[in-house]
Amino acid sequence: MRGKRSTLTQAPEWQALWPGPSPAQAEPLLKALHILTAEGRLNQDSRRKLKQVLHLHESIRRSLETAWEVTPDPLLADLGAGKSYLGLILYDLLIGPSGKGSVTSIETRPELNEAAARIAGQCGFKRMAFLTGAIGQVALDRPVTAVTALHACDTATDDAIAFALRHEAALVVLVPCCQAEVARQLEAVREHPLRQLWRHPIQRREFGSHITNVIRALVLEAAGYKVRVTELIGWEHSMKNELIIAERHQRSNPQAQRQLDALLQQMPVRPLCARQLSVCN
Ligand SMILES: C[S@@+](CC[C@H](N)C(=O)[O-])C[C@H]1O[C@@H](n2cnc3c(N)ncnc32)[C@H](O)[C@@H]1O
């Protein structure tokens, strides 16, 4: 067949990625999010974001479906929602088709919420709400079934953990972003037997992120969650790639609490999630 022009046309790249039964139905949403161009091609700038969101969807789909099934009026809170890519796509793929429950996006920048609310309106996503405010300041007057925080900056991930605990979330999904707070704490530590681990600025950032995420996972475990820590997607797509998935299975876990206490005793830093925990206890 060499030299002969094929009459088969390939489906666009994004359709091969799309996990829903009908990619065509998702096209207006993806165009409104500028993930697709007006001609229906994948916008190269948004390709990474689409891949991140779809990987996250794949990693949590079963857990989210289970939490959704067992809850009469489930609610997903997407924290530090930005343009609400995640909330809108999860609504399109799971929450809309489930016929029940709702999504609330929480974001400090009102213009992002207004734009996302317009898109939700255009797509007929009636069970979505957009709250403008800081995660730490928002209190919903009802439990939340699932909390997601994709690349919520610096301590916003810690606020997301406190929010999840306050609202008794069954499922907590975090992809932490940059971490500056603990790197600053490490910089101030002049004498410590482990100081060589964070002597140089790049190591302070990396070690600061690492120890913060270790403590975040232990905080969730101590609060009774079963925690998995894995990677979201290949490193070529994002440097902020650690995925923490926590599913609640008991009210508390004294053994994890002891492990957390022992680690904190050895570490000269206190990320916000650990400080918030000592306020709760
Ligand atoms: C890096 S963006 C990620 C946005 C989105 N989750 C995504 O992955 O596309 C982080 C977002 O969190 C918001 N943010 C940061 N701190 C926040 C806080 N304390 N409360 C609510 N939103 C916050 C920022 O305004 C920004 O839109």
The ligand as an ORCA input file, in Angstrom:
! r2SCAN-3c Opt
* xyz 0 1
  C      -1.500     26.505     40.457
  S      -3.182     26.941     40.479
  C      -3.980     25.391     40.223
  C      -5.394     25.562     39.764
  C      -6.149     24.276     39.471
  N      -6.363     23.461     40.644
  C      -5.482     23.504     38.385
  O      -4.776     22.532     38.664
  O      -5.629     23.892     37.211
  C      -3.499     27.272     42.187
  C      -4.798     28.016     42.404
  O      -5.062     28.036     43.807
  C      -5.574     29.297     44.152
  N      -5.294     29.461     45.599
  C      -4.084     29.626     46.194
  N      -4.223     29.692     47.529
  C      -5.550     29.559     47.779
  C      -6.323     29.522     48.967
  N      -5.740     29.621     50.150
  N      -7.654     29.381     48.873
  C      -8.246     29.239     47.652
  N      -7.567     29.259     46.491
  C      -6.230     29.414     46.543
  C      -4.844     30.271     43.249
  O      -5.554     31.480     43.070
  C      -4.763     29.475     41.953
  O      -5.851     29.700     41.109
*
